[in-house]
Amino acid sequence: MPLPLARLVPRRLRSALKAGQERLVYSDTGILHGQAPIMKTRAQLSLEQNLQATQKGQSSSQQTAAPTDQAARDKPRDAKPRLLLMGLRRSGKSSISSVVFHKMPPTETLFLESTTRIQKDSIHSFMDFQIWDFPGQLEYLEPSFDLEEIFSTIGALVWVIDAQDDYSDAVARLNRTILMIQQYYPHINIEVFIHKVDGLSEEFRSDIFQDIVQLITDELSDAGYENAPVHFYLTSIYDYSVFEAFSKVIQKLIPHLSTLENLINILANNCGMEKAYLFDVLSKIYIASDSRPVDMACYEMCSDYIDVIVDISELYSWEHPARKPLGPQIPEAESHVILHDRSMIHLMEMNKYLCLVSVIKNPEAKEKKGLIDMNCRIFQDALNEVFARRWERDS
């Protein structure tokens, strides 16, 4: 029988990751070793930012009111890319952010209050970025708002549409937003989450998806923006579709994605891996995978296996006063499990933020695990070299 892969979040970890406006999440593979993730309050981050601003000196010149794409390119290199969550009220924006980045169980999102002001979350992982959750009633296109401040450094705009409600107003407002963005910031990716589809039949999902896509593309074509970077996803917080969608969004912000995919392809081909994912451990978003088509069942199994490792490490990593001194320890977490069909799930920590999880269906894989581990270590060295060069350029 396979190891049960229940999505269990340890009680201590769940309390540490409780969603909140003042929470700042630092993704770290230390949770694979039973350590709680690092948190910082809004006050701590504000103090750090003020100290950095004092050291660098603040410019006294005022930004012009008219936003331009050139101004976005002239922003400082250390500016963190932003993901803007937008949509009408009660469309599910805060629920998505809480489930994906704060590990809130989906059933508890029913008690979330409506967002009344812009909520900013800083995510510190392999790539630092910010999540800005906009209130649905905020009229950000009015002249009183500084569009340059809102849109200049964003990497993607995630627009959430409630598929179970009348979406005509949401589509109309989205079209106005896209037309403005295409005029001033054409480099921005627009990601449309057609959300809350878990309660809809497959046929109804398909009809709604096609209708929304048609309404938006027709409007853009009439305005002369046939090739606008708009992408559509069917999502729900009650399955892995929202994690899959956010994985695709984040991947577009990674400048060396093709290099990572080539490395994973080489590893998968040499080790006979059916599918391999490079996960951000805390959010369980995969930042890269091999070129084989994504199988949601396989992705769910790999994601659940990370939860299993976190649960087990939580059980056995607590401090005990009578514990004997530990022997030699390997610095990275590594684990594998053989399922009932003799396929193997293999997990190996890559660096401070990432782990590689793969599925190998060759029944002889367990006999060649030493060779697989060696190949994974070679991949780890290449991966860390790629990220080290990027961090050197950014520093």
Secondary structure, 3 states (H helix, E strand, C coil): CCCCCCCCCCHHHHHHCCCCCCCEEECCHHHHHCCCCEEECHHHHHHHHHHHHHHHCCCCCCCCCCCCHHHHHCCCCCCCCEEEEEECCCCCHHHHHHHHHHCCCHHHHHHCCCCCCCEEEEEECCCCEEEEECCCCCCCCCCCCCHHHHHCCEEEEEEEEECCCCCHHHHHHHHHHHHHHHHHCCCCEEEEEEECCCCCCHHHHHHHHHHHHHHHHHHHHHCCCCCCCEEEEECCCCCCHHHHHHHHHHHCCCCCHHHHHHHHHHHHHHHCCCEEEEEECCCCCEEEECCCCCCHHHHHHHHHHHHHHHHHHHHHCCCCCCCCCCCCCCCCCEEEEECCCCCEEEEEECCCCEEEEEEECCCCHHHHHHHHHHHHHHHHHHHHHHHHHHHHHHC
